[in-house]
Amino acid sequence: MAKRNIRTIQYIEKTLRAADGPLSTIEIHLQICKKWPTHAPSMPRLGNLLARHKQFVKLDYSVGVETMQGGNSIVRKSHYNVHVWELSEDDSTRRDENNGERKNA
């Protein structure tokens, strides 16, 4: 794992632990943007981090999101699905919050 991703992964884990339930990719991104407004990862990078690390589990369902864009006369609606994530139950894949190393099982 690249060193630059360790802090981001640790914060994603912390965000998912603090949440009452699973979070969508958009909700995770909004939490990261609140903490690091100028240095937040892009949505594609965040999706790659979530998908490639075993401590994050993509659930079998996705959430539909509707957006509206436009001015007074033109309104465009979009509907798309985003994935929902939670932490893995396997403690051996979780990282220690202090230094990013794997915890001993």
N, C-alpha and C positions, 0 to 999 in steps of 0.2 A: 504494500500500500504506500502510496506517495505521502510524504510528510505533510504536504499542504492540505491533504484531505482529513487528517486526524482530528483537527479541531472542529471541522464541519461535522464529521461523523459523530463525535462526542456530543455536540450540541443537538443533533437530530435525535440521538438516543435520549438525552435529557428531556427534550420536548415530548417525545413519545411516552416516556415514563410519567411525566407530569399530566398528560392528557387523561381524561376519564375513559376514553375508548380509542379505537383506531382513528387515524387522521388521514385526510386526503393529501395528495401531493401539493395542492394549492395551499392548504392550511399550514403544512410544514414550511413551505416557501414564505408565507406571510410572517410566520414566527421568526424565521431566520432574518428576513428583511427588517424586522423591528430591532433585532440585536445588532446586525451589521448592515446598515442602510447602503453604504457605498461599496461594500465588499461581499455582498451576498452572492452565492453561486447562481448561475442561470438555471432556468427550468430544465433544459436538457442535461446539464451537469448534475443537478439534483436527482433527476430520474435515474441517471446512470449510477450514482452513488447508492441510491436505494436498491436498485436492481442487482448490483454486483456484490453487495456485502451480505453475508449470511445472517447477520444479526437482525436484518429487516425482512419481514415476511409480507409479501403482497397477498391480500385477501382475494377470495374468489369473486368478489363483486366490485363494482365501480359505481361512482356517484355521478349522476347527470348534473351538469352545470349549465345554466342559461346566462347569456350575456346580451346586453343591448348596447348598440352603438348608433350614433347618428345625431343629427341636430333636430330642429323643429319639424321639418317636413319629411325627412328620410330616417326611418328606424330600421335597423337590421338586427334580427335576433339570430343567435347561434346557440346550438345545443351540442355539447360534447361530453364524453365520459372521462373521468379522471380516476386513477387507481387509488385504493385505500390501503394504508400500511399500518403494521404494528410490529412490536419487537418480538423476536423469536423467543420461545420458551427455553431453548437450549442455552444454559448459562456458559457453556464452554466457548461460544462464539462471541460473547459480549466482551467489550474492551474495558479495561480499568480506566476510570475517569481521570486519574492523576497523570498517567504518562502514555496512554494509548496502547499499552501492551496487553496481551491476552491474559485473562485471569487463569490461574492454575485450577484444574478441575479436582 
